[in-house]
């Protein structure tokens, strides 16, 4: 029997290895889908009537017996779709409680294949995916024609990407669309807000019929000369305007109709936008390499018209620099439209992007440039965004980062200029790039970060921005610095030219980088991209040594230790008066390395003086070349707070004002060391003066955070808390308590998208009560504090919460032990939610029992009020 099992296991392993090898050796191919679509807008019913004709060409080596078809408007049909569940999971109840009239769907489908009615059904789990069965297998190299009418009820534009706000329309992910079939097989996927798309390339010819006074922006080249003249006239009118009104009302719909034709090849999607209120601007950009000219269109309402007057500049510069760094833009049009977007600040589609409300010029430029950049990373280099979001969002964010550093070298954090008084006062005089690094550290320092390489739906909402966008941008900037800008750019051009209008995977990008640079980049593509490992080097020692006689530089012997997880390369620089005078790169290593470097003589030696590496901790990255305490960090006293300084020990301070019934008003000052990101060691010292007692009061708190890489706990915090305040006595002025409470807590490791959290706490509350007495001795009066009462209570608490938006609950179990009693307590909270936003009834249940009680400490007895 064992031999049979072993033989069967070997056969299974052999078969699996054979299949994997066959897949790995399967040559690259991609399917082609060419579309002709007729669509008409009904702006009274907010609906579309349409007919689609698709030529599906099977370029794979396989016979196909069915085709997965995406019907993504059905994501808005009801509360059981993947979209509805994700929105609720992310904390939004807007769709869950929406009226039926505001939801959307696609129906009236009648699929035919080569003129014959086809059998089809919905996916078992997803109503926005269909399976279209082929009566005859589609062989390699063959094509077929798929046709169907369809009707779309356009949802309210407050839920995700598709929708309408009044008579403004965002028609996106709207038509029946075959899923991608590639060397890994089929890729059917339900529509999601967090998680984008993957579609086949082809040619689109789309005829859009709308009332005559609608301005339409769409993918591709507009074929109607009369409409082009009308748009150019509107552009001249907009250009001549000096002022815009605040009127956002919709004009009456024209009784006449017009049909607009758009054609575009080498794209994998088609989107269009329509609004009767749009102003129009037209411009042009000359591409840096081919010198070909591309037309720019900007369409916007009165809402932020003053900001949008400069939008052509942003379209121009974004198109130019992305072309310069990656490869020339291959299409004829770039369009940005103003829209009431609810899924992020902007959203990209081939040759066109929609931009939500911005609030200021810097944000508008940021979003336009980012979304235009997606024409390269999503549009032309069409990776599977759902499975590998960093290939589009991350690399695009890196180009965005580079754009703003080049165009606005003095741009700082949060829209501030580095040299502004506010930035200088609060210690926020960092480059704009620092924002990206801070987003990453915000999650990494709490052990809640995730790998860069992960499917979109698996990220927490915070990590989708912090990791996919921000960390990826920072690490590609690090790679550019390591390779050198010229080599990096030439590599990106090779990637672009090799994979444009195709579907690259992560291994394709890695292959081109390693072949072009002749470097082993496993530290980057395996460690940084695929793990949550930290980069963390420290200078252990530094001493100046003799150089060769003819050397014009100084020589330093360094002992550097890698206390992180990744053996990535590091730059070592000499710095004098905050100016880098020389840099050499060391290849990555593990453990400790002793190295002698020749650099211009300077006061400091730094690891990563430019701050280009996402170091987990930078406070041990430098050393002085002379003097004592060479590695000590200077202190900085800072009002209110700031972000973490890479070199200095910060002490923040702030005035505080407290109040309770016994101490009355208590002014004081708080000293603390941690804001953003979280530090390993944190403290708060808050002395106060009580007007009610005329005595001191206050709080002191110390915490040390441990972040295990693996295991049961995600975070362990060891700390102690102390406080002193008046207590509830007849003469509160003379009675105070002092508390010293050692504590330890552990957060249990869970899936970061889970609404569940469990924390285990232990604390030992040592409490002393004292009484102020006046004594007279030898005609001398003095006040002394006499101990009045002491007790120690040990408490173990298990707290579990479920923060889901519908029926959230929590419960905690906390036994308490004292020399006079042992009791067991339990508390549960539950919110019964019902139809309607923020409507619900809260329930609380408390239960407790004494397992032992000698009644010597009546303060701890149960009661309807008081200490429980």
N, C-alpha and C positions, 0 to 999 in steps of 0.2 A: 504493500500500500504506500509506504514512504517513497519507494522508487517511482511509483506511478505519479505521486504528487510532485516529486522533484522533477520528473520528466515533463509533466504538464507545465510546471512553473518555468522550466527552461524554454519550452516552446513559446510560452507567452512572452518571455523576455526577448527571445529571438525575433518574434513577430513585431513587437513594439520597436525594437532597434531597427528592424528592416523598414518599418513605416516612417520612423523618424529620419532615417538616412535618405529614404526616397523623397521625403518632403524637403529635406535640406538640399537635395540635388535637383529638385524640380526647377527648371529655368524660369526666369521672371516672365510674367505675362500680365496683361490687364485687359479686362473686358471694355467694350465700348458701347455706349448708349447714346443715341441721337434722338432728340425730341422735337416734336412740333406740337404746340399747345395753343388752343383758342380759349380765351377766358374773358368773361364779362362781369363787371362789378355792378352790384345792386346796392347803392348807398342808402337806400331806405330800409332794407331788410338786413343790411350788413352781411351780404352773402356773395358767393361767386358761383357762376355756372360755367362749366368748362368741358373741353374735350381734349384728350391727349393721345398722341400717336408716338410710339417708341420703336425704334429699330435697335434690337439687342443683338450684338455680335459676340459670339463665343470665341474668344482668342485663347482660351485655356486648352490644355491637352485632354480635358475630360469631357465626357458626355454629361449633359445636364438633363435631369428629369423634372425639375421644378425650379422656380425662381422665387426667392423671398422678395416681397414688395413692401416698402415702407409707406404707411398711411398716417403720417405723423399728425395731421389735424385731429385725429381721434384721441390724441393725448389729452385733449381738452374736453372729452365727452362726459366723464363722470369721476367720482372720487376714488375709483379703484385702479386707475391707470398708474403706470410707473412714475409719470410726471407728478400726478396728484400726491402720491405717497412720498416722493422726494421733497416736494414743497412743504408738506406737513412735517416731515422729518427735520427739515432745515428751519422750522419754527414759523413758517408762514401759514396762516389759516385763511387767507383771502380767497383762494380757490375753493377750499373745503366748504366755506359758507356762502359761496357765490350763488346767485339766482341761476336757475336753469337757462334763462334767456341770455345770460352772459357767458355761458360755456359754448363750446364749439365742437364741430365734428366734420367728417367727410362721409358722404354716402352717394346713392344713385350710381354705384359702380356696376359696370357690365363688361367685364374683361373679355376680350376676344384675341385669339392668337391666329395670325394669318387669316383673319376673317371668320374663324370658327369660334363659337362660344366656348370659353374655357372654364374648367372646374377650379374653384378656389375656395379657401376658407381662412378664417382668422387664426392667428397663432393661438395656441391653447392658453398662454398666460398674458398676451399683449394684444389688445384690440387695435393697436396702431401698427401691427405687422400682419401681413397676409402671406399665404403660401399659394402661389400660382402653379398649378400642375400642367405639365406639358403632355399632350396626347402622344407626341412622338419625341423621343430624346433628341436634344439639340447637340449635334456632334461638333467636334472641334473644327473651327473655321466657318461654321454655318451661322446664319442670322435668322431672326424671326421678327415679326411685327406685332406689337402689343397695342391694342387700342381700348379705350374706355371713356365714356362720359363720367363726369363726377360733379358733385355739388358740395360746396363748403359753407358751413355756417361759421362766420368769422367770430372768434371769441373776443371778449373785452380785452383790451391791450394792457391789462394790469397784472397778468399772471406770468408770462414768459416772453418769448420773442415775437410770436405771431399775434396779431390782434388789431383792434381799432379803438381809438379814443374819439368818440363822436364820429366825424367823417374824415378822420386821418387814418390811413390804412398802412399796415406793415404786413405785407403778404410774403411770408417766408416759410420754408419747409412745408410747402402747401400742396404739392402735386404728388401723385403716386410715383414712387421712385424705387428702382431695384436696389437691393443691398449689394455691397461689394462681394465679389467672388474672386479670391486671389489664391496664392500658393498655400495659404493656411486654411482655405475653405471659405464657407459663407460667413458673413458678418452681419446678421440681422441684429438690430438694436432698437429698443423703444426710445422714444423721444424723452430727453431729460433737459432740465435747465442747467444743472451742473454736470456737464458731459456733452461734448459736441459731436461732430459728425464724421462720416466716412462714406464717400459716394464715388461713382464711376465717372470718368471723363467722357466728354462727347461734345456734340454741337447742339445748340438750342436755337430754335426759331419760335418766338412767342408773340402772338397777336393779342394785345390787351385792349379791350373796349371799355371806355369810361365816359362819363359825361364830359362835355367839351371844355369846361372850365377847370378841370383837374390838371395839376402839374404832376407829372410822373417821372420818377427816377428809377432806373432798372439796370440789371446786368446787361452788358453788351452794347452794341452800336445801334442807335436809333436810325431807322431807315426812312422815316417820313420827312421830306424836305420842308414841308409846310410847318410841321411841328418844330423842327429845328429853328426855323426863322422866328416862330412865336417865342421859343425859349430864349433866343438871342435878344429879342426885343425886351423881354422881361429882365434879362441880365443887364442891359443898358439902363433900364429904368431903375433897377436896384443900385447900380453903380452910381447913379446920379443923386440918389437919395442921401440927405444929410441926417434926417431924423426918422425914427420908426415909432409908431404908436404902440400902445399896450393892448390893443384890441385883438382878442384871440377867438372872436366869434366866427362861425362858418358862414360864408355867403350862400345864397340860394344856389341849388344845383341847376346847371344849365339844362334846358330841354333837349339840346342837340347832343349827339354822340360823336365820338371819334375812335378810330382803331389805330393803335400804334404798334409797329412791328420792330422787334429787337432781335438781333442775330449775334451769336457769339460762339466761337469754337474753342476747344481746349479748356473747358471749364467743367466743373462737376456739380454745379448748383445754379439756380436762377431765382433771384428775389426782386421784388418791385415794391415801390412805395408811392402813395398818392395822397395829395392834399390840395384843396382849393386855395389855401392861404399862402403857399410857398412863395417866397422871394427867390430869385435865381441869380447866381454869379457864374461867370465863365472865365476860365483862364487856360494856361498852357505851361508845360514844362518840357525842356529839352533834356533828354536822357544823357547821362555822362559818357557812355561808351559808344553807342550807335549814333548819337546826336538826333535820333528820331524824336518827333514831337508828339506829345500825348495831351489830349484835351482834359481839362479839369472842370467839374461841375460842383456847385454848392447850392443846396436848396434848404431853406429854413423859414420858420415862422417869425412872428414878432416877439416870441417869448424871450429869446436872447439874441435878438438881431444885431445889437451893437457888437457883441462878441463875434458873431458869425461874419461880420464885415471883413474880418481878417482871415477867414477860413481858407481862402485860396492860397495864402502864404503857407499855411500848415500842410495843405494838400501838395503844394509844389515841393516844399522842403522834404517832406516825408518820402514822396515818390523818388526824388532825386537821390537822397542819401541811401535809402534802401537799395536802389539800383547800383549806386557806387560801390557799396560794400558787398553786395550779394550777386548782382547780375541785373541787367536792364529789364524793366517792366515790359512784358510782351504784348499787352493789350492796348487799345486805342483810347479808352476812357478811364478816368478815376472820378468817382462821384461820392460825395458825402451828403447825407440828408439828416435833417433834424427830426427826431421822433420821440414819442413818449415811451421809452424803453423801460422795461421792468427787470430784464435779465442782465444786470450789469450796466456799466456806463456806456457801452457801445457794443455793436455786434457786426461782424464782418460777413460779407458775401462776395462772390467774384465781381470785381470791378466797382462794387458799391458797398458803402457802409452806412449804418444808421447810428446816430449819436444822441444820447439822452441829455437831460439838463446838466449843465456844467458848473455854473455859478461864478466862474472867473476865467480869464483868458488862458492862464497857464494850464488849467485842467482841460479846457476845450482843446488846446493844442496837443496836450498829452494823449487824450482819447482819440482824436482824429489821426494822429501819427501812428498810434498803436494799431488802430483798426485798419488803416491803409496798409500797414506793414503785414497784416495777415494775408494780403494778396500774394506775398511770397510764402509765408509759413502758415499754410492751410490751403491757399488757393492754387499756387503753382507747384509747390512741394506738398502734395496732398497726403500726408501721413494719416494714420488712424487716430484721430483726436480722442476718441473715447478710450482707447487702450494706452496711448502714449501721449498724453496731453502736453508734455514738456517739449516735444518736437515742434509744436506750433506756438503755444502760449509762452513757453519758457524762452525759446530762442528769439521769438519776436520781442519779448520783454527785454532781452539783452540788447537788441538793436535799438529799442526805445531808450534804454538807459544810455547807450552810446550817443544817440542823437542829442539828448538833452545836455550831456557833458560837453559835446562839441559845440552846440549852438549857444548854450547858456552856461559858461564855465563858472559863473558866480551864483548859480542857482543852488539854494540850500534845501533844508528840510521843510516839508509841509508848505511849500510855496514861498518860504522866506528867502531872502537873499542872505548869503553867508555874512556879509559885512553889515547887515542891518543892526540897528541898536537892540532890537528885541532878541535877535539871534545871539548877539554878543553877550547880552545881559544874562540870558538863561543858559549859556554854554551850548547853544545849538548851532554853532558856526561850522557845520559840516557840509560836505558836498551832497548834492541831491542823491547820489548813489547810496548814501548811508541808509536811506529809507528802505531800500531793498534788503540790505543786510539786517536791519532791525526787525523787519517782518519775520525773517527766518529765525533770529535769535529769540524772538518772543515765544515761539513754540519749542525750540530746541532746549532752552534753559528750563523749561518745565517738563521736559521729557515727553512732549506731546507732538513732536515732529514725525513726519513720515517720509519714506524714500521719494526721490524725484520720479523714479520709474514705477508708476502705479496707475491702474485704471482710474479714470476721473470719478466714478461714483463711490470709490472707496475712500476718498479724502474727506476729512472733516471740512466744514465750510471755511474755517480759518486757514487750514493748511492748503486748500485749493489756491488761495491767493499767496500765502506765505512760502509755500514750497514750489508749486508748479510755476508760478510767475516769478516771485522774488528770488528764491534761492537759485533757481536755474539761471536767471539773469546774472547773478553775482558770480556763479561758478564758471559760466562761459566768459565772463569778463576776466576772471582769473586765468582761464586757459589762453585767452588772447594775449594777456600780459606775459605769460610763460613762453608761448611760441614766438611772440613778436607780432605786431600788427600786420606787417606785410605778408608773412607766411600764413597767418590766420585768415586774412582776407582772400588770398589766392586759393586756400583750401575751401573756403565757403563758395567761391566762384566755381570750383570744380564740382562741388556737391550740387550746386544749382544747375549747372549745365548738364550734369549726368542724370539728374532725377527730376528735372522740370517736366510737368504734366504727367507725373508718375506717382507711385505710392511708396515712398521710402520708409524703411523700418529703422529702429535704432542701430542695428548692426550695420546697416548700409552707411549711415553717417560715420560710425566708428571706423569702418574699413577705409573710407576716403581720408579721414584725418590721419590714420596711422600710415597709410601708403604714401600720402603726400609729405608728411613731416618726417617720416622714417623714425618715429618714436613709438615706444611702448606706452600707450595711454591707458593701461588697465587701471591705474590709480584714479583716473577720471571716470571712464565709462563703466567700470565695475564697482569701485568703492564709493565715489561721490554720487554717481547717478543711481546706483541700485541699493544703497544702504543709508542708514541714518548715522553712520560713523562720523565722529567729529575730527576736525583738523585742529591740532593743538600742540604746538612746539613751545619750548621754553629755553632761554639762555641760562645754563647753570653756572657757568663761570666765564670770565674774560680776562685775558692779560695780554699786554703788548710784548711782542718778541722782536728779535732782530731780523731785519730783511737783508737781502742781497745788497752789496755795496752800491750797485748802480740803480737801485730801486728808488723811484721818486715817491713811493707810497709808504704807508705805515703797515706793519704786519700785526695781526691780532690772532691769538690762539683762542678759539671758542670751543666750549663744550656745550653742545645742544642736545636736548632730550626730547624725543617725541612722546608726549604723554597722552596723545590722542589715539585715534583708531586707524588713520589713513596715512600711508607713507607718500605723501604728495610733495612735489618740489617746493622750495621756499627761496625767496630773495633775501639776501643779507646785504644791508646797506650801511654806509657811514653817513652820519647826519650831524651837521654843524649849524646852529642857530635856526633850526627847523627846516634847513635846506638839505636835500639829499645830494651828496657829493660823489657817490659811487655805489654801484650795486653789482653783486654777482649772484648767480642762481646755484643752489645746491639741489641735486636730485634727492628725491624722497628717501627716507630710511626709517627703520624701526629702532627702538632702544635709544642708546646714547651714542653720539658721534663727536669725535674731536677733530677739528679742522682748523687749518691756518689760512687766513684770507689776507690778501693785499688790497687795501683800500686807501683812498685819500685820508690823511689824518683828520680826525674829527673828535667831537666831545662824546658822541654816542654811537653805538652799534645797534642796529635794529634788525629784527626779523620782520619783514613785510612793512617797511616804513611807509609805503603808499596806502596801506590799508586795503589791499586788493583781494586778500584771502579772507573767506568767511571763518575766521578764527573763533573757536569757542571761548577762549579767554585770551585777551591781549595784554594783561597786566604784567606778564613775565616775558615779554617779547623784546625787551631792550636792556641795555646795561651801559653805564658810563665807562669811559676808557681810562679814567683816573679818579683819584679821590677815594674816600671811604663811603660805605653804604651805596655801592655802585648800582645795586639793583632795587633800591628802595623807591617806592612811588610817592611823589609829593602829594600833599593833601590840598583839597580845594573846598572851601566853604561856599555853599550855593544856596541862595534864597529860593524857597518853594521846591525846586527840583529841576532835573534835566535828564537827558539820557546818559547812559554809562559812558564815561570818558575812557579812552583806550589806555591811558597811562596813569591818571591821577586817582587817588583815593578821595572819593567825594563824600562830603558830609552836608546833607541838606538840612535846612531849618525853616520853620514856619511858625508864626504866631497861632495860638489856638485859644478857644474860649469854650469852657465846659459849664454844665449846670446839672445839679441834682437837688433834691428837696432838702438835703441835709448840709451839703457844702455850699449851696447857693452858687453864685457865679464864681468861676475859676479861670482866670486868665493864666496863660503859660506859654511855653515855647516847646516845640517838638523838634528833635534831632533824629534823623534817620538816614539810611544809606541806600535804599533800593526803591527805584521806580520802574524804569524800562531799560533793558530787560531784567528779569529776576536774577538776583545774585545768589551764590551758594550760601553765604552768610549774610543774614539780614538782622538789623536791629532798629528799635524805636525807643528813644528816651524822651519822656514828656513830663518835665517838672511843671507843677501848677501851684497857684496860691489860692486858697479858699477864703472868699470874703465872709462866708457863713461861719467859719470856725476860727479864722485868723491864723490858720496853720497851713503847712505845706500839704500837697496832695499830688497825685500823678500816677503814671503808668510807665513800666519798663518792659520791653519784650525783646527776646533774642531767639532766632531760629537758624538752624543749620539744615540745608536741604541735601539729601542724598538721592541721586537719580540712577537707579540700577538699569543696566543695559537689558537685562532679561529677568525673568522670574515673576513671582506673584504680585509684587508691588511695583507700580510705576514711579512712585515718589514716596520717600520717607522723610519726615521732618522731625528733628529733635530740637527741643527748645525749652525755654523757661519764661514765665510771665510773672511780673510783680506789680502790685498796685497798693495804693494807700488812699482811703477815703473815709469820711464820717459814716457812722452806721445808725440804724434806726433805733434810737434810744430817746428817752424823754429829754435828756440834755445832750443833744447830738453834738453840741460844740465840744464837749469833753470826751466823747467816745469815738474811737477810730478803729479801723481794722487794717492790718497789713497782710497781704497775701503773697506767698511765694509758691508758684505752681510749676514744677517740672512737668514736661509733657512729651509725648511722642505720638506721631500719627502716621498712618500709611494709607495711600490711595491704591486700591486694587486695580491692576492693569486690565483694561477692557478695550474693545473695539472703539476707536475714537469717534465713530459715527453713532455709537449707541447712546441713547438718552439715559441709560443707567449709569449710576456711579455708586461706589461703596467705599466708605472711609472708616477705618478703625482707629480710634483715639484712646489713649490712656493718659490720665493726668492724676497727679497727687497734689491736692489743694491743701497747703499748710496755711492756716489762718490764725493770726494772733489778734486779739482785741486788747486795747489798752484804754486806761482812763486817766485823764489829767487831774491831778490832785494838788492842792495847795497845802504846804506844811509850814509850820512856824517852829523855829528852833533858835534859841538864844536871841529872841527878838528879831530874827531874820526870817522873812517870808520867801518861800521858793516854790516853784511848780515843778512837779516831777510826773513822769508817766509810770503808772503801775500796771503790770500785767493783770488783765481781768479775766481772760478766757483764751484757751488754745484748743484747736482741734485739727485733726488730719482726716481728710476724706479721700479715699482712692476710688476712681471711677474708670470703668472700661465702657466705651461706647462703640456701637456698631451703627453707622448711619447709612441708610440706603435711600437713594432718590431716583425717581424716574421723571425727567423733565419734559416728557412728551407734551405736545400742545393740547391733546384731547385726553381728558381724565388723568392729569398728572397726580403723582402721589409720592409720599415718603414715609418711612418708618425708622424709628431708632430704638434700640435696646441698650439700656445703660444701667447695669448693676452698680451699686455704690456700697463701699465698706468703710466702717468707722469702728472704733473700739467699743462703742455702745450699741451698734446695730449693723445689720446686713440687709439690704433691701434690693428688690428687683423692679425696674421701671421699664415701661414700654409706652411709646407715643406713636400714633399713626395719623397722617394727614392725607386727605383725598379731596380732589376737586371734581365734582360732577358737572361736566360741561354740557351745554345743550345748544341747539341751533341759535346762531346769532353771535356776532363778534364779541369776545370777552365776556360772554355770559356764562355764569356758573355758580354753583353753591359749594362752599368749602365746609368740610367736615373735619373735626379733630377728635381723636379718641386717646385718652390717657388711662393707663392701668398700672398699678403698683402694688407690691406686697412686701411686708417685712418677713424675712426668713429668720431674723433674730432681732430683738429689740428689748433693752432693759429699761427703756423710758428715761434714761439719764440725760438724754439730749432732746428735749421736746421740740426744739426749733426745727427738727428734721421730720417731724410727724407729718403725715399727709393732711392737706386741707384744701378747701375751695380756693383759697388765696394764700399767698406767702410762699415759703420755701418748699418746693416739691422737686 
